[in-house]
Amino acid sequence: NYPNPFNPTTKIDYDIPYDGKVSILLYDISGREVAKLVNEVKTAGYYTAVFNGADLASGMY
């Protein structure tokens, strides 16, 4: 992701080689899911997920 560290937004680039279900989840340091960035069927290609962490406490995710 970039920038890293971020405040309050970051971008995560990803490339999928074939059509299918894509899930990008964010967890806190305790293993609790805190955000679902992507959870859908995508066609093959290059994508960018944007995450806004303004509502989360500072810390490691």
RODO-2510 file (C-alpha; in nm, 4 decimals, decimal comma):
residues 61
     n   res          X          Y          Z
     1     n     0,0000     0,0000     0,0000
     2     y     0,1070     0,3584    -0,0376
     3     p     0,1696     0,5800     0,1388
     4     n     0,2789     0,3746     0,4367
     5     p     0,2235     0,4809     0,7091
     6     f    -0,0903     0,6625     0,5998
     7     n    -0,3176     0,9312     0,7399
     8     p    -0,6069     0,8995     0,6735
     9     t    -0,6137     0,7281     0,3308
    10     t    -0,4059     0,4700     0,1494
    11     k    -0,4235     0,2871    -0,1832
    12     i    -0,3766    -0,0852    -0,2334
    13     d    -0,2999    -0,1972    -0,5883
    14     y    -0,3751    -0,5539    -0,6920
    15     d    -0,3818    -0,7599    -1,0093
    16     i    -0,5961    -1,0680    -1,0629
    17     p    -0,5049    -1,3108    -1,3425
    18     y    -0,8567    -1,4424    -1,4044
    19     d    -1,2188    -1,3587    -1,3259
    20     g    -1,3304    -1,4485    -0,9760
    21     k    -1,4286    -1,3477    -0,6251
    22     v    -1,1931    -1,0957    -0,4622
    23     s    -1,1859    -1,0186    -0,0908
    24     i    -0,9551    -0,7682     0,0754
    25     l    -1,0118    -0,7467     0,4485
    26     l    -0,8361    -0,5333     0,7081
    27     y    -0,7602    -0,6706     1,0546
    28     d    -0,6319    -0,5038     1,3682
    29     i    -0,3323    -0,6347     1,5580
    30     s    -0,5630    -0,8580     1,7681
    31     g    -0,6984    -1,0318     1,4575
    32     r    -1,0390    -0,8624     1,4553
    33     e    -1,1776    -0,7651     1,1158
    34     v    -1,2141    -0,3856     1,1070
    35     a    -1,2914    -0,3200     0,7403
    36     k    -1,3897    -0,4934     0,4187
    37     l    -1,2252    -0,3077     0,1300
    38     v    -1,3315    -0,5402    -0,1511
    39     n    -1,5757    -0,8311    -0,1496
    40     e    -1,7103    -0,8914    -0,4984
    41     v    -1,6644    -1,0733    -0,8266
    42     k    -1,4131    -0,8999    -1,0548
    43     t    -1,2936    -0,9591    -1,4073
    44     a    -0,9237    -1,0187    -1,4646
    45     g    -0,7227    -0,6984    -1,4484
    46     y    -0,5452    -0,4368    -1,2436
    47     y    -0,7324    -0,2572    -0,9653
    48     t    -0,6796    -0,0077    -0,6855
    49     a    -0,8675    -0,0212    -0,3565
    50     v    -0,8765     0,3035    -0,1595
    51     f    -0,9077     0,2823     0,2173
    52     n    -1,0005     0,5723     0,4429
    53     g    -0,8979     0,4994     0,8011
    54     a    -1,0225     0,8270     0,9481
    55     d    -1,2678     0,6403     1,1739
    56     l    -1,0048     0,4012     1,3126
    57     a    -0,7715     0,4604     1,6035
    58     s    -0,4031     0,4991     1,5246
    59     g    -0,2193     0,1699     1,5335
    60     m    -0,1055    -0,1302     1,3361
    61     y    -0,3438    -0,2985     1,0949
***
